[in-house]
Amino acid sequence: MIGCRTRHLDSCASTNDEAARWANDSQDPAPHGAVVVAEIQSAGRGRLGRSWHSPAGENLYFSCVLRPALKAHQVPPITLCAGLAVCEAVNSLGVDASIKWPNDVLVGSRKVAGVLTEMATHSQEVDSVFVGIGVNVNSLTFPIDLQATSLALETGREHQRPQVLGAILFAMDQ
């Protein structure tokens, strides 16, 4: 079950990095479905090394640890499934979102969420997959060069981040 265990951090460089550390912890390795959530990321990233705008306490930054029985070449569809789950959850919150394949969730032409999938392997076998997700929940301003929006900007109201997280984890679990 996605969200079976959760670690909530005040701050970290990247939730994907923290998820990888937890997955490799010899004393208490993260199980399949474990989630790392942070209030702020100092080095959040997206695909192709792009940085993710991560102001404190406004948005949702988290990573899921998955332990699928897959070969490395079978992992890419996980990104697509995660994007679909995020899009479904955003739509369930009253925002008309769509997917820009492979990993962005858009409202119109503006990005509301992104997915970054990374993996750890042993030979050709997948040990862990880290699905990092950033959702612009309550930000009202963005750097001028970002074509971004938030749930709050789209609905005119503040959203509770734990409820947004719950909607996404539910959709991912489905």
C-alpha positions in Angstrom: 0.0 0.0 0.0 1.4 3.4 -1.0 1.8 5.5 2.2 2.2 2.5 4.5 5.0 4.3 6.3 5.8 8.0 6.2 8.7 10.1 7.2 8.0 13.8 7.5 11.0 16.2 7.2 11.2 19.9 7.9 13.8 20.3 5.3 16.0 18.3 2.9 17.9 18.7 -0.3 15.6 16.3 -2.2 12.9 13.9 -1.2 14.2 11.4 -3.8 17.6 11.5 -2.2 16.1 10.9 1.2 13.9 8.1 -0.1 17.0 6.4 -1.6 18.8 6.7 1.8 15.9 5.2 3.6 15.6 2.4 1.1 19.2 1.5 1.7 19.2 1.8 5.5 20.6 -1.5 6.8 18.8 -1.1 10.1 15.3 0.0 8.9 15.0 -0.2 5.1 12.0 1.6 3.6 9.3 -1.0 2.6 7.4 -0.9 -0.7 5.0 2.1 -0.5 7.0 4.2 2.0 6.7 7.9 1.5 9.1 10.8 2.4 7.5 14.2 2.7 9.3 17.5 3.2 8.2 21.0 4.0 11.0 22.4 1.8 13.6 21.1 -0.6 16.9 23.0 -1.1 17.8 21.0 -4.2 14.5 19.7 -5.6 14.9 18.6 -9.1 13.0 17.5 -12.2 13.8 15.7 -15.3 17.1 16.5 -17.1 18.5 18.1 -13.9 16.1 21.0 -13.9 15.5 22.6 -10.5 12.1 22.5 -8.9 10.8 25.7 -7.2 10.2 24.6 -3.6 9.2 27.4 -1.2 8.7 26.3 2.4 5.2 25.4 3.7 3.3 26.2 0.5 3.4 23.2 -1.7 3.8 19.4 -1.6 7.1 17.7 -2.1 7.3 13.9 -1.6 8.8 10.7 -2.8 7.5 7.1 -2.8 9.7 4.1 -2.5 8.6 1.3 -4.7 10.1 -2.2 -4.8 8.7 -3.7 -8.0 9.8 -7.1 -9.3 10.9 -5.6 -12.6 13.9 -5.4 -14.9 15.4 -2.0 -15.3 14.0 -1.6 -18.8 10.4 -2.1 -17.5 10.5 0.9 -15.1 9.6 3.8 -17.4 5.8 3.1 -17.4 5.9 3.8 -13.6 6.5 7.5 -14.4 3.4 7.5 -16.7 1.3 5.8 -14.1 2.4 8.2 -11.4 1.6 11.2 -13.7 -1.9 9.8 -14.4 -2.5 9.4 -10.6 -1.4 12.9 -9.9 -3.6 14.2 -12.7 -6.6 12.2 -11.4 -6.1 13.6 -7.9 -5.7 17.2 -9.1 -8.9 16.8 -11.2 -10.7 15.3 -8.1 -9.8 18.6 -6.3 -11.7 20.7 -8.8 -8.9 21.6 -11.2 -9.1 20.7 -14.9 -5.6 19.2 -15.4 -4.0 17.2 -18.2 -0.8 15.4 -18.8 2.2 16.6 -20.8 4.0 13.3 -21.4 6.0 11.9 -19.8 6.0 13.6 -16.4 4.2 17.0 -16.2 0.7 17.8 -15.0 -0.6 21.0 -16.6 -3.5 23.3 -16.2 -3.9 24.9 -19.6 -0.2 25.5 -20.6 1.0 26.0 -17.0 2.7 23.4 -14.9 0.9 22.4 -11.6 2.9 19.2 -10.8 5.8 17.1 -12.0 7.1 13.6 -11.5 10.7 12.4 -11.4 11.3 8.7 -11.3 14.8 7.3 -10.4 15.9 3.8 -9.6 18.5 1.7 -7.9 19.4 -1.6 -9.5 21.5 -4.7 -8.8 22.6 -6.1 -12.2 19.5 -5.9 -14.4 17.1 -6.3 -11.4 15.4 -3.3 -9.9 16.0 -2.9 -6.2 14.0 0.3 -5.6 12.2 2.9 -7.6 11.9 6.5 -6.2 8.9 8.4 -7.5 9.4 12.1 -6.6 6.4 14.3 -7.0 6.1 18.1 -6.6 2.7 19.7 -6.6 2.1 23.5 -6.5 -0.6 23.6 -3.9 -0.8 27.1 -2.3 1.9 29.2 -4.0 0.5 32.5 -5.3 3.6 33.7 -7.1 6.3 32.0 -9.2 9.6 33.1 -10.7 8.9 35.0 -13.9 10.6 32.4 -16.1 8.4 29.6 -14.9 5.1 28.8 -16.7 3.5 27.5 -13.5 0.3 27.7 -11.5 -1.1 26.2 -8.3 -4.2 24.6 -7.0 -4.9 27.8 -5.0 -4.5 30.1 -8.1 -6.8 27.8 -10.1 -9.6 27.5 -7.4 -9.3 30.8 -5.6 -8.9 29.0 -2.2 -6.2 27.5 0.0 -5.9 23.7 0.0 -4.8 21.4 2.8 -1.6 19.7 1.8 -2.3 16.5 3.7 -5.6 16.1 1.9 -3.8 16.7 -1.5 -1.2 14.1 -0.5 -3.9 11.6 0.5 -5.7 12.1 -2.8 -2.5 11.4 -4.7 -1.5 8.4 -2.7 -5.0 6.9 -3.1 -4.8 7.4 -6.8 -1.3 5.9 -7.0 -2.5 2.9 -5.0 -5.3 2.3 -7.4 
